């Protein structure tokens, strides 16, 4: 497929609500094509690809959890190739306890250091990437953790003591297990959703062989039939449209309620909203799930993003299934999936 000419992020951020409203269905069509077509190259990964797509719309970091050999890095690689990212827009790195900050954010510029400036050369490094993948993220040391928290939280890093914006729009990370060490709690909490990439060999051996060999052949023959399905600008445009919608742009000014409250009542119906809160409280009370104030707000926006992508409108009960992925511990994943599905069936 020929790569489409895409807009720049600056172009997207300047689009009006009316301009986006006329294009949103085409954007949704491309992003839905991305998530359904990409999943064809894997076995039993549609759900995971769906979560990747929703998180990229919301620009919320996603943690993929699973043992080695369960396609974690291949999923991210193919997802980014489906976006047709330009050279330098994608950065990936495997972290260890010996990883130095310079490996992620660039080495010190020695010429400028002689002039008394502590500046890093960032070309080809994380600050210049628009999409990043950090494998084994919890194996990083404290210096890396502090750097990552600043980048994830505030989308900036420091050059010569001054905060400098980074270009990153989406961060994927992977780990074999989710460690429960207290010092990693802040980083864990930055991932509102954590999704498993489980082994499939035992149940789908024949299908795994077929897809796996085909992927190896595609690699050997330098074929990428999944490439350039959509663009990162499509994701940015849909996010801007959602934000403008939630802010009440394009509607008549109401009385007594904020635009956000009016939007919530219209696009997150009361019965579904109450179900969302009830399931969340049940998980906190019965399954020791910790949902901070920050995460609650992020979950609301992620559910809205899913509804926009899948239906183009109001939140439905099935969109609340994203609560399957709010757990912070390895033992949470299977339990929360069953619990959330059961609560949705009983509602």
C-alpha positions in Angstrom: 0.0 0.0 0.0 1.3 3.4 -0.9 1.9 5.7 2.0 -0.5 8.5 2.3 0.7 12.1 2.7 0.0 13.0 6.3 -0.3 16.2 8.1 2.2 17.4 10.7 1.3 17.4 14.4 1.1 21.2 14.2 -1.5 20.9 11.4 -3.6 18.5 13.5 -3.5 20.7 16.6 -4.8 23.6 14.6 -7.8 21.8 13.2 -11.2 23.2 14.2 -14.1 21.1 15.5 -16.0 21.6 12.3 -13.0 20.5 10.2 -12.6 17.4 12.3 -16.3 16.6 12.4 -16.3 16.2 8.6 -13.3 13.9 8.7 -13.8 11.8 11.8 -15.6 8.9 10.1 -12.7 8.4 7.7 -10.2 8.5 10.5 -12.2 6.0 12.5 -12.4 3.7 9.5 -8.6 3.8 9.1 -7.9 3.2 12.8 -10.4 0.3 12.9 -8.8 -1.1 9.8 -5.4 -0.9 11.5 -6.5 -2.8 14.6 -8.4 -5.5 12.7 -5.9 -6.1 10.0 -2.9 -6.0 12.2 -4.4 -8.7 14.5 -4.5 -11.1 11.5 -0.7 -11.5 11.7 -1.0 -12.9 15.2 -2.9 -15.6 17.1 -5.3 -14.5 19.8 -4.0 -11.0 20.0 -7.0 -9.0 18.8 -7.8 -7.8 22.3 -4.3 -6.7 22.9 -4.1 -4.8 19.6 -7.5 -3.1 20.5 -6.0 -1.9 23.8 -2.9 -0.6 22.0 -5.1 1.3 19.6 -7.2 2.9 22.3 -4.2 3.9 24.4 -2.6 5.5 21.4 -5.7 7.6 20.8 -5.7 8.7 24.4 -1.8 9.0 24.4 -1.8 6.9 27.6 1.3 4.7 28.2 0.6 1.0 28.0 2.4 -1.8 29.8 2.4 -5.2 28.0 3.1 -8.1 30.4 4.1 -11.6 29.4 6.8 -14.2 29.4 9.5 -14.2 26.7 8.5 -15.3 23.2 4.8 -14.1 23.4 5.2 -11.5 20.6 5.4 -8.4 22.8 8.0 -6.6 20.8 6.7 -7.9 17.5 3.3 -6.5 18.3 4.8 -3.0 18.9 7.1 -3.2 15.9 4.3 -4.1 13.5 1.9 -1.5 15.1 4.5 1.2 14.5 5.1 0.0 10.9 1.3 0.2 10.3 1.6 3.9 11.2 4.3 4.4 8.6 6.5 6.4 11.0 9.3 8.4 9.5 13.0 7.7 10.4 13.7 9.0 13.9 10.0 9.0 15.0 10.4 5.5 16.6 12.8 4.6 19.4 13.1 1.3 21.1 15.5 0.0 23.8 15.9 -2.9 26.2 16.7 -1.7 29.7 18.9 -3.3 32.3 20.2 -2.3 35.7 23.3 -1.0 33.9 21.6 1.2 31.4 22.9 4.8 31.5 20.7 7.9 30.9 22.8 8.7 27.9 21.6 5.6 26.2 18.1 6.9 26.3 18.3 10.7 26.2 21.7 11.1 24.5 25.3 11.6 25.4 26.7 14.9 26.7 27.8 17.3 24.0 31.5 17.6 24.9 32.0 20.7 22.7 29.3 22.6 24.6 30.5 21.2 27.9 33.8 23.0 27.3 31.7 26.2 27.1 30.0 25.4 30.4 26.8 24.0 29.0 25.5 20.6 30.1 23.6 19.7 27.0 22.8 16.3 25.5 22.9 15.2 21.8 19.3 13.9 21.4 19.2 13.0 17.7 18.0 9.4 17.4 17.2 9.2 21.1 14.0 9.1 23.2 13.4 12.9 23.4 13.1 13.1 19.6 10.9 10.0 19.1 7.1 10.3 18.7 6.5 6.6 19.6 8.7 4.6 21.9 9.0 1.1 23.1 11.0 0.3 26.3 11.5 -3.4 26.9 12.0 -4.7 30.5 11.2 -1.2 31.8 11.3 -2.2 35.5 14.8 -3.5 35.3 16.1 0.1 35.0 18.0 1.8 37.8 16.9 4.8 39.8 18.6 7.4 37.5 16.6 6.0 34.6 13.4 5.8 36.6 13.6 9.4 37.5 14.2 10.4 33.9 11.3 8.3 32.7 8.9 9.6 35.3 9.6 13.2 34.1 9.1 12.2 30.5 5.9 10.2 31.1 4.4 12.7 33.6 5.4 16.0 32.1 6.6 15.2 28.6 9.9 17.0 29.2 13.5 16.4 30.1 16.3 18.7 31.3 18.9 20.4 29.1 21.4 22.4 31.0 19.0 22.6 33.9 16.1 23.8 31.8 13.0 21.9 31.1 12.8 20.9 27.4 9.7 19.4 25.7 10.0 15.9 24.3 8.1 14.9 21.1 6.7 11.6 22.4 3.0 10.9 21.8 2.9 7.2 22.8 5.0 5.0 25.1 4.7 1.2 25.0 6.6 -0.7 27.6 7.0 -4.4 28.3 8.0 -6.6 31.2 8.0 -10.4 31.9 6.5 -9.8 35.3 5.2 -6.7 37.2 7.5 -6.3 40.2 5.8 -5.2 43.5 8.8 -3.3 44.9 7.7 -0.1 46.6 10.2 2.1 44.8 8.6 1.1 41.5 5.1 2.1 42.6 5.2 5.5 41.0 6.2 4.1 37.6 3.6 1.3 37.8 0.9 3.9 38.5 1.7 5.8 35.3 0.4 2.9 33.3 -3.4 3.2 33.8 -3.8 -0.1 31.8 -1.6 -3.2 31.9 -2.4 -6.0 29.4 -1.2 -9.6 29.1 0.4 -11.1 26.1 -0.2 -14.8 27.0 1.4 -17.9 25.4 -1.0 -19.5 22.8 1.0 -22.6 21.7 -0.9 -25.1 23.8 -4.3 -24.2 22.5 -3.5 -22.9 19.0 -0.4 -24.8 17.9 -1.3 -25.2 14.2 -2.4 -21.6 13.8 0.7 -20.4 15.7 2.9 -22.3 13.3 1.1 -20.9 10.2 1.2 -17.3 11.4 4.8 -17.6 12.8 6.3 -19.1 9.6 4.5 -16.6 7.5 5.8 -13.7 9.5 9.3 -15.1 9.2 8.9 -15.4 5.4 7.7 -11.8 5.3 10.8 -10.7 7.2 13.1 -12.7 5.0 11.5 -11.4 1.8 11.3 -7.8 3.2 7.6 -7.7 2.9 5.4 -5.6 5.2 1.7 -6.1 4.2 0.6 -4.5 7.4 2.5 -1.2 6.8 1.0 2.2 6.3 -2.6 1.4 7.1 -3.0 4.6 9.0 -0.9 7.4 10.4 0.0 8.8 13.8 -1.7 12.0 12.7 -4.9 10.0 12.5 -4.6 9.2 16.2 -3.7 12.8 17.0 -6.7 14.1 15.1 -9.2 11.7 16.8 -7.8 12.7 20.2 -8.2 16.4 19.4 -11.8 15.7 18.2 -12.6 13.9 21.4 -11.1 16.7 23.5 -13.0 19.4 21.7 -16.2 17.3 22.0 -15.6 16.9 25.8 -14.9 20.6 26.1 -18.3 21.5 24.6 -16.9 23.2 21.5 -19.6 23.4 18.8 -22.5 23.2 21.3 -24.7 25.9 22.7 -23.7 27.3 26.0 -25.8 25.7 28.8 -26.7 27.0 32.2 -25.8 25.6 35.6 -23.5 22.8 34.4 -20.0 22.8 33.0 -19.3 21.6 29.4 -17.6 18.5 30.8 -20.7 17.6 32.9 -23.0 18.1 30.0 -20.7 16.0 27.7 -20.6 13.3 30.3 -24.3 13.0 30.6 -24.7 12.9 26.8 -21.9 10.6 25.9 -21.6 8.5 29.1 -25.2 7.8 30.0 -26.1 7.7 33.7 -26.8 4.0 33.9 -23.5 3.1 32.2 -21.6 5.7 34.3 -23.0 4.3 37.5 -22.1 0.8 36.4 -18.5 2.0 35.7 -18.2 3.5 39.2 -19.8 0.4 40.8 -17.5 -2.1 39.2 -14.5 0.1 40.0 -15.5 0.3 43.7 -16.0 -3.5 43.8 -12.6 -4.2 42.4 -11.0 -1.8 44.9 -12.9 -3.4 47.8 -12.8 -7.0 46.9 -9.6 -7.4 44.8 -7.4 -4.8 46.5 -7.1 -2.8 43.2 -5.6 0.6 43.8 -7.0 3.3 41.6 -5.6 6.8 42.3 -7.5 10.0 41.6 -5.2 10.4 38.5 -5.9 6.9 37.3 -9.7 7.4 37.7 -9.6 10.4 35.4 -7.5 8.5 32.9 -9.8 5.5 32.9 -12.7 7.8 32.1 -11.0 9.3 29.1 -9.8 5.9 27.9 -13.3 4.5 28.0 -14.5 7.6 26.0 -11.7 7.0 23.5 -12.8 3.3 23.1 -16.4 4.3 22.6 -15.5 6.9 19.9 -13.3 4.4 18.1 -15.7 1.4 18.2 -19.1 3.1 18.0 -18.5 6.8 17.1 -20.7 7.9 19.9 -21.9 7.2 23.5 -20.2 4.8 25.9 -21.8 1.3 26.0 -21.4 -1.4 28.6 -18.8 -3.3 26.6 -16.5 -0.3 26.7 -16.3 -0.7 30.5 -14.4 -4.0 29.8 -11.3 -1.8 29.8 -11.4 -2.3 33.6 -10.1 -5.8 33.0 -6.7 -4.2 32.7 -6.5 -2.0 35.9 -4.6 -4.5 38.0 -1.0 -3.8 39.2 0.0 -7.3 40.2 0.6 -10.5 38.1 -2.1 -12.4 39.9 -4.6 -9.7 39.1 -4.8 -10.3 35.4 -6.9 -13.5 35.2 -8.9 -12.7 38.2 -9.9 -9.2 37.0 -10.8 -10.4 33.6 -13.3 -13.0 35.1 -14.6 -10.5 37.7 -15.2 -7.6 35.3 -16.9 -9.9 32.7 -19.1 -11.4 35.4 -20.1 -8.0 36.8 -21.0 -6.8 33.3 -23.1 -9.9 32.6 -24.9 -9.5 36.0 -25.6 -5.7 35.5 
